[in-house]
Amino acid sequence: METYKSGLNAELATIAPCTMQLTAVVPAKNGKKTYNDVLTQYMTKVQKPGFRAGHIPQSMIISQYGKDICADVAQQLLNKALTEVVDEKKLALAGGVDLENDVVPEYTAGQDFTIKATFEIYPEFELPSYKGLKATKNYHEIEQKKVDEASETFIRMHGTYVKLERPAEAGDMLRVDYTTDADEELKNNAQAKYLLTGNNAWQIMRDPETIPGITGILAGVAVNGEKDAAVTFPEDFRIEALRGKTLNYHFVVREVHGFQPPAFDDAFFKNFGVKDMDGVKKQIRERMEQQAEANEMNNVYDQVTKAYSALLDFELPPKRLAEAIKEGMDMEKKSLEGRGVTGDELAKELEAAQKKVNEDIPKTMRLMRAFDVIAQKENLQVQNDDLYSYCAFNAQQMGMSFDQFVKEIRNDRGAWDNMIATIIRQKVIALMVKEADITVNGAPEAK
């Protein structure tokens, strides 16, 4: 056995891939010190009628709480011993610790305390280079046509529709009744029925049209006017039951609402921090460019992580791997059942999911372990700004207040640890992308 700084005697043995067996003996004198510390805590905290706090006789405390004290001592000795061995040997635990007979050994005052346990670790491995990974992204020049279209949408978002007595025109919003000659089975289709029969239904006379061709069909029809027309649904229509079908419609226009643009005055433009419509379009272009760049960078992040994942090949702790695969399959099953998938279809979907989970989970585990090693090598730390940004974003996503989210995550040790790990790994990916060799396709030549 090897003797550690505290006096602990311990022996480690590899009994299977990524699996260690520990036999450790805590000397009686170390146990006595911990026992006295725990006993002092009990004497300070326990209250009894007729005694001042901290003045209850020691013999009375031991008589009433002796078993509890020994149990606390045993747990502390176990934790200290495991921590010392893991820290000294720089082991990366991959899960919990399995004790002999699945119980914490009993502590007996005046005797050595013996521990026998097994646990899984992540192995040491040669870390592939994470700098200079190759990736590509596309340069997107935003067409003026798209800016104009987005500007039109912007105007419509800030304008209003007013009821008119004139015939319908393109761009109007109509309240219409309509029926079709569709058969009863199609009329009862959950997705299609709302497009086949409508009473006082709103229809907008512009793209994207709810009913294909409705703008051309109803343009020129007056209030309370009627119109019969054949409507053919495209082969790629969003509702499968209607694809390729031609149906005869009968429309009755009940109301015509014309679009009234906003007042383009100084107050309107000041609200958006610009002077005129050109300023609005400039803002829209900048946002579109930023969104295009963000989309491309997300693609780069994906390329970099996949490229690095392909370089990783080391043993994984079998028990932790099996647990992770089971967790993945439990999530898949829950998702499928939540979508109403049952019976043979569920079994078929789960079989396909099992193959994917079996492939993806080992890759993810290796990648996460490599990220942790890189974070240690680069000494990446979580700052207060990182915590604030994470909590603010997730609170918004979950519909919670910032303070409520922080309170809940502080009270959940697992959630807190997961947050720290997530932030660190995000920093690792950001570092890898920063150091990547990125080729930009389609970028204009510098003048």
C-alpha positions in Angstrom: 0.0 0.0 0.0 1.0 3.6 -0.6 1.0 6.1 2.3 -0.4 9.5 1.6 0.3 12.9 3.3 -2.6 12.5 5.7 -1.3 9.1 6.8 -3.9 7.3 4.7 -2.7 3.9 3.4 -4.3 3.0 0.0 -3.9 0.7 -2.9 -5.3 1.3 -6.4 -5.7 -1.4 -9.0 -7.1 -1.4 -12.5 -9.7 -4.3 -12.7 -11.3 -3.5 -16.1 -11.1 -0.8 -18.7 -11.5 2.6 -17.0 -12.4 0.8 -13.8 -10.4 1.2 -10.6 -10.6 -0.8 -7.3 -9.5 1.1 -4.1 -8.6 -0.5 -0.8 -7.8 2.2 1.8 -7.1 2.2 5.5 -7.6 5.3 7.6 -5.4 5.1 10.7 -7.2 5.1 14.0 -5.6 8.4 15.1 -7.1 10.1 12.0 -10.5 8.6 12.8 -10.2 9.8 16.4 -9.6 13.4 15.3 -12.6 13.3 13.0 -14.7 11.7 15.7 -13.8 14.4 18.2 -14.7 17.1 15.6 -18.1 15.6 14.9 -18.8 15.1 18.6 -18.0 18.8 19.2 -20.5 19.7 16.5 -23.2 17.6 18.2 -22.5 19.1 21.6 -22.8 22.6 20.1 -26.0 22.0 18.2 -28.0 19.6 20.4 -30.5 21.3 22.8 -32.0 19.8 25.9 -34.3 21.2 28.6 -32.4 22.1 31.7 -29.1 22.5 29.9 -27.5 25.6 28.5 -26.5 25.3 24.8 -23.1 23.6 24.6 -23.1 22.4 28.2 -24.8 19.1 27.8 -22.6 16.3 29.3 -20.5 14.5 26.7 -21.6 11.1 28.0 -25.3 12.1 27.5 -24.6 13.1 23.9 -22.8 9.9 23.2 -25.5 7.8 24.8 -28.3 9.3 22.8 -26.5 10.1 19.5 -23.6 7.7 19.4 -24.7 5.7 16.3 -25.5 8.9 14.4 -22.1 10.3 15.3 -20.3 7.2 14.1 -22.3 7.2 10.9 -21.3 10.9 10.2 -17.7 10.1 11.0 -17.7 7.2 8.6 -19.1 9.3 5.8 -16.5 12.0 6.4 -13.6 9.6 6.5 -14.8 8.0 3.3 -15.2 11.3 1.5 -11.8 12.6 2.7 -10.1 9.3 1.6 -11.6 9.2 -1.8 -10.9 12.9 -2.4 -7.3 12.6 -1.3 -6.7 9.6 -3.6 -8.4 11.1 -6.6 -6.6 14.5 -6.2 -3.2 12.9 -5.6 -3.4 10.6 -8.6 -5.2 13.2 -10.7 -8.0 10.9 -11.6 -11.0 12.0 -13.6 -14.1 10.4 -12.0 -16.7 9.3 -14.5 -19.5 8.7 -12.1 -20.4 7.5 -8.6 -18.5 5.2 -6.3 -19.6 1.7 -5.6 -18.9 0.5 -2.1 -18.4 -3.0 -0.9 -21.8 -4.4 0.0 -23.3 -1.1 -1.2 -23.0 0.5 2.3 -20.7 2.9 4.0 -18.4 0.9 6.4 -19.1 1.2 10.1 -16.7 3.3 12.1 -15.6 1.9 15.5 -13.8 4.3 17.8 -10.2 3.5 18.4 -9.9 1.2 15.3 -8.6 1.7 11.8 -11.3 2.5 9.2 -11.1 0.3 6.1 -12.7 1.2 2.8 -13.2 -1.0 -0.3 -14.7 0.6 -3.4 -14.7 0.5 -7.2 -15.2 3.5 -9.5 -14.9 4.4 -13.1 -12.5 7.0 -14.5 -11.8 8.7 -17.8 -8.5 7.5 -19.1 -5.5 9.7 -19.9 -5.2 10.2 -23.7 -3.1 12.2 -26.1 -5.0 15.4 -26.8 -5.2 16.1 -30.5 -4.4 19.7 -31.7 -7.5 21.9 -31.3 -6.0 24.8 -33.2 -6.0 25.3 -36.9 -9.1 23.1 -37.6 -10.4 23.7 -41.1 -13.9 25.1 -41.7 -15.6 27.1 -44.5 -18.3 29.7 -44.5 -20.1 31.6 -47.2 -20.1 35.3 -47.7 -23.7 36.6 -48.2 -24.3 39.8 -50.0 -27.8 40.9 -49.2 -29.8 41.7 -52.4 -31.6 45.0 -52.5 -34.8 43.1 -53.4 -34.7 41.2 -50.1 -34.1 44.5 -48.2 -37.1 46.0 -50.0 -39.3 43.0 -49.2 -38.3 43.2 -45.5 -39.0 46.9 -45.5 -42.4 46.3 -46.9 -43.0 43.8 -44.1 -41.7 46.3 -41.6 -44.2 48.9 -42.9 -47.1 46.5 -42.7 -46.2 45.6 -39.1 -46.5 49.3 -38.1 -49.5 50.1 -40.3 -53.2 49.3 -39.8 -56.1 47.9 -41.8 -59.3 49.9 -42.3 -62.7 48.7 -43.4 -63.6 49.9 -46.9 -66.6 49.7 -49.3 -64.6 49.3 -52.5 -63.9 46.0 -54.3 -61.0 43.8 -53.1 -57.5 44.6 -54.3 -54.1 42.8 -53.9 -52.7 43.6 -50.4 -56.1 43.8 -48.8 -57.3 41.7 -45.9 -60.7 40.1 -46.5 -63.4 38.5 -44.3 -64.9 35.7 -46.4 -67.1 32.7 -46.4 -66.2 29.7 -48.6 -67.2 26.2 -49.3 -65.8 23.4 -51.6 -66.9 20.3 -53.3 -64.4 18.2 -51.4 -65.6 14.8 -50.2 -66.5 14.3 -46.5 -63.3 12.4 -45.7 -61.2 15.3 -46.9 -63.5 17.9 -45.1 -62.9 16.0 -41.8 -59.1 15.9 -42.2 -57.8 17.7 -39.1 -55.2 19.7 -41.1 -57.2 20.4 -44.3 -60.7 21.2 -43.1 -60.0 24.8 -42.2 -59.0 25.5 -45.8 -62.1 23.8 -47.2 -64.9 25.5 -45.2 -64.8 28.9 -43.7 -67.2 31.4 -42.1 -66.0 34.9 -41.5 -62.5 33.7 -42.1 -59.7 36.2 -42.6 -57.7 35.9 -45.8 -54.8 38.2 -46.8 -54.4 39.1 -50.4 -50.6 38.7 -50.7 -47.9 36.1 -50.3 -47.8 33.8 -48.6 -51.4 32.9 -49.6 -53.4 30.5 -47.3 -55.4 29.3 -50.3 -53.3 29.1 -53.5 -54.3 31.8 -56.0 -56.8 33.6 -53.8 -55.4 37.0 -54.6 -56.1 36.6 -58.3 -59.5 35.0 -57.7 -60.9 37.6 -55.4 -59.3 40.8 -56.8 -62.2 43.0 -58.1 -64.9 41.3 -56.1 -67.1 43.8 -54.1 -68.4 43.5 -50.6 -71.1 40.7 -50.5 -70.0 39.7 -54.0 -69.6 36.0 -54.8 -67.0 34.2 -56.9 -66.7 30.5 -58.0 -63.2 29.3 -58.9 -61.2 26.1 -59.3 -58.2 25.9 -56.9 -55.3 23.5 -57.6 -53.0 22.8 -54.7 -49.3 22.4 -55.6 -47.6 19.0 -55.3 -45.4 20.3 -52.5 -48.2 22.0 -50.6 -47.7 22.1 -46.8 -50.7 19.9 -46.2 -50.2 16.4 -47.6 -53.9 15.6 -48.0 -54.4 18.5 -50.4 -51.3 18.0 -52.6 -52.1 17.9 -56.3 -55.9 18.2 -55.7 -58.1 20.5 -57.7 -61.2 21.7 -55.8 -64.1 23.9 -56.8 -64.6 26.8 -54.4 -67.5 29.2 -53.8 -66.4 32.5 -52.1 -68.6 35.2 -50.6 -66.7 38.5 -49.7 -68.1 39.9 -46.4 -65.7 42.7 -45.7 -62.8 44.4 -47.4 -60.0 45.9 -45.2 -57.4 48.0 -47.0 -53.9 48.6 -45.6 -53.2 52.0 -44.3 -49.4 52.7 -43.9 -48.1 54.4 -40.8 -47.6 58.2 -40.7 -44.0 58.7 -41.9 -43.4 61.7 -39.7 -40.5 62.7 -37.5 -42.0 61.0 -34.4 -42.2 57.7 -36.4 -38.6 57.7 -37.5 -37.3 59.0 -34.1 -38.8 55.9 -32.5 -36.3 53.8 -34.5 -33.4 56.2 -34.2 -33.3 57.1 -37.9 -34.1 60.2 -40.0 -36.0 58.7 -42.9 -37.0 55.5 -44.7 -33.5 55.1 -46.0 -32.3 54.9 -42.4 -34.9 52.2 -41.7 -33.6 50.2 -44.8 -30.0 50.6 -43.6 -31.0 49.1 -40.2 -32.8 46.3 -41.9 -29.8 45.5 -44.1 -27.4 45.5 -41.2 -29.7 43.1 -39.2 -30.0 40.8 -42.2 -26.2 40.8 -42.7 -25.7 40.1 -39.0 -28.2 37.3 -39.1 -26.5 35.8 -42.2 -23.1 36.0 -40.5 -24.5 34.4 -37.3 -26.0 31.5 -39.3 -22.7 31.0 -41.1 -20.8 31.1 -37.8 -23.2 28.5 -36.3 -22.3 26.3 -39.2 -18.6 26.9 -38.5 -19.1 25.9 -34.9 -20.7 22.7 -36.1 -17.9 22.0 -38.5 -15.2 22.6 -36.0 -16.8 20.3 -33.3 -17.4 17.5 -35.8 -13.9 17.8 -37.2 -12.4 17.6 -33.7 -14.8 14.8 -32.6 -13.4 12.7 -35.6 -9.9 13.0 -34.1 -10.9 11.5 -30.7 -10.6 7.8 -30.0 -10.1 6.5 -26.5 -11.7 4.1 -24.1 -14.9 5.1 -22.3 -16.0 4.0 -18.9 -18.5 1.2 -19.8 -21.0 1.7 -16.9 -21.2 5.4 -17.5 -21.5 4.9 -21.2 -24.4 2.4 -20.7 -26.1 4.9 -18.4 -25.8 7.7 -21.0 -27.2 5.5 -23.7 -30.1 4.5 -21.5 -30.7 8.2 -20.7 -30.7 9.0 -24.4 -33.2 6.3 -25.2 -35.5 7.3 -22.4 -35.6 10.8 -23.8 -36.3 9.5 -27.3 -39.1 7.3 -26.1 -40.6 10.1 -24.1 -40.5 12.4 -27.1 -42.1 9.8 -29.4 -44.9 9.0 -26.9 -45.4 12.8 -26.5 -46.1 13.0 -30.2 -48.6 10.2 -29.9 -46.5 7.5 -31.5 -47.6 4.0 -30.3 -47.6 0.3 -31.1 -45.6 -1.0 -34.0 -44.7 2.5 -35.2 -43.2 3.3 -31.8 -41.1 0.0 -31.9 -39.9 0.9 -35.3 -39.0 4.4 -34.4 -37.2 3.3 -31.2 -35.2 0.7 -33.2 -33.9 3.5 -35.5 -33.3 5.8 -32.5 -31.3 3.1 -30.8 -28.8 2.9 -33.7 -28.4 6.7 -33.7 -28.0 6.9 -29.9 -25.4 4.1 -30.0 -23.4 6.1 -32.5 -23.8 9.6 -31.1 -23.5 9.1 -27.3 -19.8 7.8 -27.4 -18.8 10.7 -29.7 -20.5 13.2 -27.4 -18.8 11.7 -24.3 -15.4 11.8 -25.9 -15.9 15.4 -27.1 -17.1 16.6 -23.7 -14.1 15.0 -21.9 -11.7 16.5 -24.4 -13.4 19.9 -23.9 -12.8 19.6 -20.1 -9.1 18.7 -20.7 -8.7 21.7 -23.0 -10.3 24.0 -20.5 -7.8 22.8 -17.8 -4.9 23.3 -20.2 -6.0 26.8 -21.2 -7.1 27.6 -17.6 -10.5 28.8 -18.8 -12.6 30.2 -16.0 -16.2 31.2 -15.5 -16.6 34.9 -14.8 -19.5 36.8 -13.3 -20.5 38.1 -16.7 -20.7 34.6 -18.0 -23.0 33.5 -15.2 -25.2 36.6 -15.7 -25.5 36.0 -19.5 -26.3 32.3 -19.0 -28.9 33.0 -16.3 -30.5 35.9 -18.2 -30.9 33.9 -21.4 -32.2 30.8 -19.8 -34.6 32.7 -17.6 -36.1 34.4 -20.6 -36.3 31.0 -22.5 -38.2 29.5 -19.6 -40.5 32.4 -18.9 -39.0 33.1 -15.5 -37.7 36.2 -13.8 -33.9 36.4 -13.5 -34.0 36.3 -9.7 -36.3 33.3 -9.7 -34.1 31.4 -12.1 -30.9 32.1 -10.1 -32.6 31.1 -6.9 -33.7 27.7 -8.3 -30.4 26.9 -9.9 -28.5 27.8 -6.7 -30.7 25.3 -4.8 -30.0 22.5 -7.3 -26.4 21.4 -7.0 -26.6 19.3 -10.2 -28.1 22.1 -12.2 -25.4 24.5 -10.9 -22.6 22.1 -11.8 -24.1 21.5 -15.2 -24.3 25.3 -15.8 -20.6 25.7 -15.0 -19.7 22.8 -17.2 -21.8 24.2 -20.1 -20.3 27.7 -19.9 -16.7 26.3 -19.8 -17.4 24.0 -22.8 -18.9 27.0 -24.7 -15.6 28.9 -24.0 -13.6 25.9 -25.4 -15.6 25.8 -28.6 -15.3 29.6 -29.0 -11.5 29.2 -28.6 -11.4 26.4 -31.2 -13.3 28.6 -33.7 -11.1 31.6 -33.0 -8.1 29.5 -33.8 -9.6 27.7 -36.7 -8.5 27.9 -40.3 -11.7 29.3 -41.9 -12.1 29.7 -45.7 -14.6 32.3 -46.8 -16.4 31.5 -50.0 -17.7 34.2 -52.3 -16.1 37.1 -50.4 -15.6 40.2 -52.6 -12.0 41.0 -53.5 -10.4 43.8 -51.5 -9.9 46.9 -53.6 
